[in-house]
């Protein structure tokens, strides 16, 4: 069984992506790792080279401005990376996602178990979304709880829309769940950096007029708008240790502004009591 890791990145330093941590968190279980590097305005390429692994293969691209509406440039870059892979399984990790080392044996076991079961087209992971700081996680309904991160190679799987998930001939993939979490750190940045990053990423979905009308001119991102946040009690991946120790991010859960309406409150109660999320979007089909 051969495993290919793959990702894409542009301006990792400018927008403070934990790219090195993302790649190195799954590098031990990959036979090769494909990184598609966009036309960065910073030293992202040097950052990639600093990882120093002969498993890594870097391909240079230029982002097409005509694909910036709807976030399509993100899936296009993902597909470029996927097209360069040669493994039986392809492990997709975004530049703000990290896998805890405690899950690696379980992930290997799942890939070995299903590698010859052709009906299994992908493997489904659970998610922990950190928010505001490394000490809190988002618990709102707006956060996806599961997503595909390993796909079978050479069956024409493609990244879907803004690269959150995958499709095969425009249909949902048939998947098996893995007892492992992806730790998503995309919402853990200093407020100033987060504001710059959010404005840029909104530009991948919307035109300049929309940005001017809907995006705040504030210098710092307002983290207080999240309606449900919980303390994180577990351990972070070992590869995140240095980044967390160097962090000076300060976030207070008491300062958030609750915006939860009656309907959301009822839905949250039902989910807490039953574990079932009414109306949950699922871009996959779980095989029995």
MARFI-375345 format. One record per residue (C-alpha): residue in three letters; x, y, z. Coordinates in steps of 0.001 Angstrom, whole numbers, plus 500000, padded with zeros to 6 digits. Each point is the difference from the previous one (the first is absolute). Layout:
<sites>
ALAXYZ...
</sites>
This chain:
<sites>
UNK500000500000500000UNK501369503399498994UNK498768503225501603UNK500284503462498454UNK499531503131502066UNK498935503108498117UNK499169503651500568UNK500233503457498459UNK501160503306501453UNK500530503654499206UNK501316502688502385UNK500349497728503017UNK502075502541501917UNK497921503035499100UNK496810498375501282UNK501633497958502781UNK499125496482498855UNK501469497128502047UNK501181498417496745UNK503079498268501387UNK497984498514502857UNK497265498842497605UNK502422498227497678UNK502207498463502674UNK497007498716501975UNK499229497390497318UNK503379499762498258UNK501041496892502029UNK497205497916498442UNK500449501331496449UNK502310498546497359UNK499928503281498093UNK498601503452500647UNK498831502304497207UNK499947503753500676UNK498640502356497363UNK501432503428500704UNK498228503043498587UNK501584503300499028UNK500669501158503559UNK500968503539500970UNK502038498749502965UNK502592497312500738UNK497606497064499936UNK502225497998497641UNK502932500335502400UNK497702498873502825UNK499086496877498038UNK503648499270499259UNK500836500340503703UNK498026496820500751UNK502894498145498424UNK498320496756498987UNK500789498107496805UNK496384498804500024UNK498838503498499039UNK499489500951496364UNK499173503644499276UNK498173501252496920UNK499780503713499224UNK496746501561498766UNK498528503433499301UNK496519500631501333UNK497499500817497262UNK498085503198500939UNK497035498762497957UNK499489497178502517UNK499829502208503071UNK496215500231500165UNK498303497394502162UNK503311498751501337UNK500531497843496888UNK503726500767499925UNK500297497929503192UNK498527496846498455UNK501963500572496798UNK503273500116501921UNK498970496945502019UNK499334498112496780UNK503400500975498603UNK501614498489503108UNK497820496879499867UNK500899499467496332UNK503699499724500955UNK499498497210502549UNK500914496359499368UNK498781498234503155UNK497155497554500512UNK498597502418502582UNK500365503784499862UNK499979501850503326UNK498860503608499634UNK501043502428502707UNK499248503699499728UNK502612502484501190UNK498084500786503210UNK499197496382500900UNK502149497764502210UNK499707496348501027UNK500892498934503544UNK502639497259500006UNK497762497824502196UNK497693499477497017UNK502632498847497495UNK499770496259500865UNK496208500100499617UNK500303501758496640UNK502535497466498718UNK497754497160501174UNK496994501447498120UNK501971500438496777UNK501326496436500213UNK496547498613500789UNK498263501606497033UNK502741500242497374UNK498627497001498091UNK496325500848500548UNK499406502010496850UNK496539501075501103UNK501690502120502699UNK500873503183498133UNK501109502099502949UNK500552500162503739UNK498049502374502214UNK501552501933502903UNK498510501785502980UNK500901503637500655UNK501029502209502885UNK499841503694499090UNK502138502239502202UNK498725503537500320UNK501585503186501313UNK502871498235501724UNK501468496548500542UNK497896499656503157UNK496505500101498491UNK498018498134497361UNK496972501122498025UNK496853498042500841UNK497456501731497781UNK497870498282497352UNK501725502032497295UNK503148497866500314UNK500194496754498059UNK500553496934502163UNK501347497602497362UNK501762500152496650UNK501872497759497563UNK503773500295500204UNK501213496743498424UNK498875499030496498UNK500675497015497783UNK502311500850497130UNK499448499508496249UNK496192499969500078UNK499583503623498858UNK499159501472503401UNK499940503817499884UNK500056502737502604UNK496535501520500404UNK499110503704499806UNK502253501885502475UNK502078496909500869UNK498279498985503234UNK499163496541498661UNK500087497735496951UNK497675498570497345UNK500181497253497367UNK498263500818496714UNK498085502655501966UNK498586497488502477UNK500831499529503673UNK502737497510500846UNK499310496744501818UNK502121500102503138UNK500909498231503211UNK500481501983503230UNK503415500081501678UNK500247500326503764UNK502242503054499688UNK499711503762500138UNK501325502795497849UNK500999502973502170UNK499025503140498110UNK501999503084501037UNK498732502363497301UNK498337502312502513UNK502957500310502365UNK502002503076499068UNK500777503399501506UNK496975502300499409UNK501917502209497545UNK501214497056497923UNK496561498398500086UNK498399503166498651UNK502454500184497092UNK499543496301499261UNK496207500174500095UNK499871502988497671UNK502232498196497523UNK498030496768500147UNK496701501821499571UNK501480501309496757UNK500175496390498746UNK496220499745500301UNK498785503545499330UNK500728503013497824UNK501484503282501170UNK496586501666500371UNK498809497250502352UNK503171500310502082UNK499575503759500336UNK496341499634501003UNK500201497044502361UNK503495499876501450UNK501029502025503013UNK502827502550499709UNK501091499216503544UNK503671499193500498UNK499236496973502185UNK497657497081499483UNK497104499838502451UNK500133496507501504UNK497115500770502358UNK497280499158497457UNK500107496214500458UNK496840498718501725UNK501383496803501522UNK503541499399501257UNK501343497339502326UNK503341499575501816UNK502381497480498449UNK501153497410502532UNK502100497682497855UNK503581500151498763UNK501223501617496813UNK502079498143497406UNK503696499894500872UNK500865501870496791UNK497994502987501309UNK501990500288503256UNK502479502667498866UNK497363502096498226UNK497724499986503032UNK502841500842502390UNK500983502993497858UNK496430501222499657UNK498920503206501716UNK496337499647499022UNK497640501138502745UNK496329499090499804UNK497311500276502637UNK496892497842499773UNK498145502484502222UNK500195502755497386UNK498046498219497299UNK496629501352498891UNK497283497347500017UNK497853500175496866UNK498093496748500373UNK496292500248499126UNK497132497797501191UNK500190497589497038UNK503746499527500382UNK499597499436503736UNK497397497269499441UNK502137498288497355UNK503025500104502306UNK498013498393502837UNK498812497199497697UNK503562499373498809UNK501399499956503519UNK497358497523501175UNK500035497670496988UNK503278500619498170UNK497969500552496819UNK500456503271498115UNK496805500899498125UNK500668501238496477UNK503715499157500102UNK501737500292496626UNK501797496780499082UNK502110499935496851UNK500497496207500214UNK498177496668500289UNK501033497720502846UNK500218496323499073UNK498432497551502439
</sites>
